[in-house]
């Protein structure tokens, strides 16, 4: 229905240009059409950038955002602060371990890609460090990209979304049958996908020692 309405608007627009050309001449009509198109594109650019900055800063459907940071990453920082506070530790004295992965593994490549973002959100924890897995690991909190890290049964934890990517747009439009054109129009106008089949969520996992207090929203 929206696509039909948009087509009717375009037909009406061209009809108005033709009528104006019949009355004032093609030169004036073309100048008016050019001015109207410029204003329309300027408004579209303004509202697109406004949407990116204010309304959809973390929406993976936004074409100006490649891999936006998930808002839930702030919950990770909040949980770390809660755990430090419950243990009576200052943030500058609260060790946070980011567990390294095996060299050459897909998990290591994933971790290396996420490290700059993690480092930014862990900037309030100067003792945060990257460590290799070890049986003697005794850090009160550990962050991993692997949902099943080699931590044994000494740790419990949960996942926190870090980034979301939209991998398969599937926004083709077949003019012969109009198949997919309505979905394309919704995305161009409102950034609405209709489904999340192409959405990929990249998470990190926060683990705490069982000996620590459990009021930080962990299992």
Buried (B, 14 or more C-beta within 10 A) or exposed (E): EEBEEBEEEEEEBEEBBEEBBEEEEEEEBEEBBEEEEEEEEEEEEEEBEEBBEEEBEBBBBBBEBEBBBBEBBEBBBEBBBBBBBEBEBEBEEBBBBBBBBEEEEEBBEBBEEBBEBBEEBBEBBEBBEEEEBEEEBEBBBBBBBBEEBEBEEEBBBBBBBBBBBBEEEEBEBEEEEEEEBBBBBBBBEEBEBEEEEBBEBBBBBBBBBEEBEEEBEBE
